[in-house]
Amino acid sequence: MSRALKSAFFRFFRTKWFLRVLFFSLLTGLIIIINTVTTNYGFIFYMRPRYFDREFMEMCIIGVLIVLPFLIAIFCTSFTGNDLQFRSINNKVATGISRKCIYLADLAAVITATVIGFAVTTGVIFAYYKFWPTRGSQRIDAHIIRITFYVLITCIAFAAFNTLMQYFFSNKFFALIVTLLIIPCILILSQNLEAKLNEPYRYYIENEETGEGAWTLNPHYVGGTSRKVLTFVYDTIPYGFQNFLEEGSSKFEKSMIAGAIVVTVTTAAGIEVIKKRELS
Amino acid sequence: MENVLSIKDLCKDYGKFHVLKSVNLDIPKESIFGLVGRNGAGKTTLMRIITGLAEPTSGTYSIGGISSKDKKILSVRRRMGSIIESPAIYKNLNAYDNVKLQYINLGMTSFDSIPGLLELVDLQGTGRKKAGKFSLGMRQRLGIAVALCGNPDILVLDEPINGLDPQGIIQMREILLRINREKHTTILISSHILEELSKLATHYAFIEKGEILQTLSAHDLMGRVRKASRLIVSSTELICPVFDREGIEYKVENEETIDIFTDVTATRIVSLANEADVEVVSISDNNESLEGYFMNLVAKREGIS
């Protein structure tokens, strides 16, 4: 395992991927701040950030959850995908490094890049929130820390999923497309689920002429077992912002468990895929 | 002679397609073993299985006496270098780093021998130039350097001279001969360029449609190829009746060229030519090539089947 790890990290540092990850993470952090301020507060707030509250941090961290998985997908394609495309993985297999170790070492490098990317991106946001000179210090409370930790776990789950996809598909660009598309797909799914779950059980219809009204059952309301299933899915998929921002929501725990399960399952699947894969 | 690699009843199927059919092969130590076969004959599949890139459907092979079914095969693989189809190198790393990475893959901690290795393949002056900017010949040589990391006992090379220019082919040949002579490395090599292969190989295996047709040493091959004298004359049409009368075996190539397979002295040929009133322009040796031998072997097999 140590040979596989040394090999993966030698490549990570020597191919300048480390520097690229640092640069793009820094850039991502800045873009998220600018985008959050411009979209939600207006340009004037750049000069008056003392009005920023915890909501600002929440929005920025949500931004990390949306943008960082795209960067992870691109990094994973370039790092793991190249190893398969250049067929340099053959050199490792030919030297007797087990396929399992090759997969785990690649996964470790991708997760390291993810953690570095996450640390730099959120670091920029935290630094801006905490130390921007035109206002007083803001409190970083347990809720913010909790969201941040959740985003980290989710990003690691994306990293594990993307690594599996690179080994699963023989074409790295096809794998990239799948890993890029999965992000908007989950986003759309979460929005649809949110809309479905927010349907009221009944609504009040008032007769305009008489002024009398009556409660009518909403036919779009999802109840019973279906509601339980949809709620479970909504709670466990990475995006579901309404619950996400609710303090005391059980979404964090469920999603973190789901993230850990994704990492475990995709890693186990990836090891099986690499063991059975015919290398060209 | 001791065998460094032995293959026993190796089969490989892709669905209903049998790529390798019960292949048996012994590669003698320190030999240069040429694997000769047409496209799709199973050469690359065989090499991919030996190097651990693919699993056989059935059968085994052993490297240095360790069976492929033994867990120790992973550690034995460190004693094997390979290039399958094209060199597996990182195009975004320079030559030194590519070799260093393979040293790391092998678990080596000292990198002092890297410059010497690069010198062996004539890549000592490439500096920071990325492998992606190398010519095809340079990439092939870098692939050889990567395959040579850790001083392997066996080198498996699949089409290492594919796409090289004549100078590159000569350079590659010299490198391989040097490795075999100086480092006593056993080389298993396949190539479409059979003339080039015949300048290297000490042993051959002929493979067709997943079956080994024949294995023999270069010395045995020399004894088996048909000896011929190539005769260039003013008219083959006039001389053929004389050869027929004398029971001389021949093959007409064109109006002026004829190959004679019967052992006849040059004086006798000239005398017969004079008799037929034909002018002899030249007589030279034209022994059957490796390619010709292989094609005859394949033709015989197809005739049988």
Interface residues (C-beta under 8 A of the other chain):
Chain A: S2 R3 K6 S7 F10 R11 R14 T15 N82 F86 R87 S88 I89 N90 N91 K92 V93 A94 T95 G96 I97 S98 E278 L279 S280
Chain B: R48 T51 G52 L53 A54 E55 I73 L74 S75 V76 R77 R78 M80 G81 S82 I84 E85 S86 A88 I89 Y90 K91 N92 L93 D97 K100 L101 Q102 I104 N105 L106 G107 V146 G150
